[in-house]
């Protein structure tokens, strides 16, 4: 999640947006419930970028 908060990290996530969103959505279904706040934080940070919001989602 911390990497997604930095501008450089967001740019990197944008380059691989479909893969990044796929991994994060898969992690939401993980059996370990303790990771959800971090996954939600990463999704919130990444989806704040308008161009990523407009991309087709893998789920």
WOVEN-V919933 format. One record per residue. N is the residue number from 1. RES is the residue in three letters. PSI is psi as a letter, one per 40 degrees, with the letter a starting at -180 (none if undefined). Layout:
N;RES;PSI + N;RES;PSI
//
This chain:
1;UNK;d + 2;UNK;d + 3;UNK;d + 4;UNK;e + 5;UNK;d + 6;UNK;i + 7;UNK;d + 8;UNK;d + 9;UNK;d + 10;UNK;d + 11;UNK;d + 12;UNK;d + 13;UNK;d + 14;UNK;d + 15;UNK;d + 16;UNK;f + 17;UNK;d + 18;UNK;d + 19;UNK;d + 20;UNK;d + 21;UNK;d + 22;UNK;d + 23;UNK;d + 24;UNK;d + 25;UNK;d + 26;UNK;d + 27;UNK;d + 28;UNK;d + 29;UNK;e + 30;UNK;i + 31;UNK;d + 32;UNK;h + 33;UNK;e + 34;UNK;e + 35;UNK;e + 36;UNK;d + 37;UNK;d + 38;UNK;d + 39;UNK;d + 40;UNK;d + 41;UNK;d + 42;UNK;d + 43;UNK;d + 44;UNK;d + 45;UNK;d + 46;UNK;d + 47;UNK;e + 48;UNK;e + 49;UNK;h + 50;UNK;d + 51;UNK;d + 52;UNK;d + 53;UNK;d + 54;UNK;e + 55;UNK;i + 56;UNK;h + 57;UNK;i + 58;UNK;e + 59;UNK;none
//
